[in-house]
Amino acid sequence: MMTQDSDILTSEVAVGLLRVSSKTVLALARDVAHAGAKVDRAWRFLRADLLDSVHRGSGHDIERRDVVA
């Protein structure tokens, strides 16, 4: 399955998608179990991976009712 550009999110967009702080998104990025990738000095995320981590429970303080897909 090919990933479209719109499926690759910056940390700022991930903050809005998950409705959490940038600190929480960066904690997710550093977590080995999550698919954040550092490109130069910026983090990138796959939308599906972020939403999947919320659905299965990430270990971080993200409330499922705040997620808007």
NUMITOR-98467 format. One line per field, with one value per residue (C-alpha): residue in three letters; x, y, z. Coordinates in steps of 0.5 Angstrom, whole numbers, plus 500, padded with zeros to 3 digits. Example, Ala and Ser with C-alpha at 12.3 -4.5 7.8 and 13.67 -1.06 7.14 Angstrom:
// NUMITOR-98467
resn [ALA|SER]
px [525|527]
py [491|498]
pz [516|514]
// end
This chain:
// NUMITOR-98467
resn [MET|MET|THR|GLN|ASP|SER|ASP|ILE|LEU|THR|SER|GLU|VAL|ALA|VAL|GLY|LEU|LEU|ARG|VAL|SER|SER|LYS|THR|VAL|LEU|ALA|LEU|ALA|ARG|ASP|VAL|ALA|HIS|ALA|GLY|ALA|LYS|VAL|ASP|ARG|ALA|TRP|ARG|PHE|LEU|ARG|ALA|ASP|LEU|LEU|ASP|SER|VAL|HIS|ARG|GLY|SER|GLY|HIS|ASP|ILE|GLU|ARG|ARG|ASP|VAL|VAL|ALA]
px [500|503|503|500|503|497|498|505|504|508|509|504|499|499|498|492|489|490|489|495|501|507|510|506|507|514|514|510|516|521|517|520|514|511|513|515|521|526|527|533|531|523|519|514|508|504|497|494|500|498|491|493|497|491|486|491|493|500|502|501|496|491|484|480|474|479|481|478|479]
py [500|507|512|519|526|527|521|524|529|534|534|540|537|531|535|538|531|528|534|533|538|538|535|529|528|528|523|519|520|518|511|506|502|508|510|517|518|524|528|532|536|535|529|526|521|516|518|511|509|515|513|506|507|511|505|500|504|508|508|516|520|521|520|516|521|527|523|526|522]
pz [500|498|503|500|502|506|511|513|519|522|529|529|525|530|536|532|530|537|541|546|547|543|549|549|541|542|547|542|537|542|544|540|539|535|528|529|524|525|518|519|525|525|527|522|523|519|521|521|526|531|531|531|537|541|539|542|548|547|555|554|557|551|552|546|546|544|537|531|524]
// end
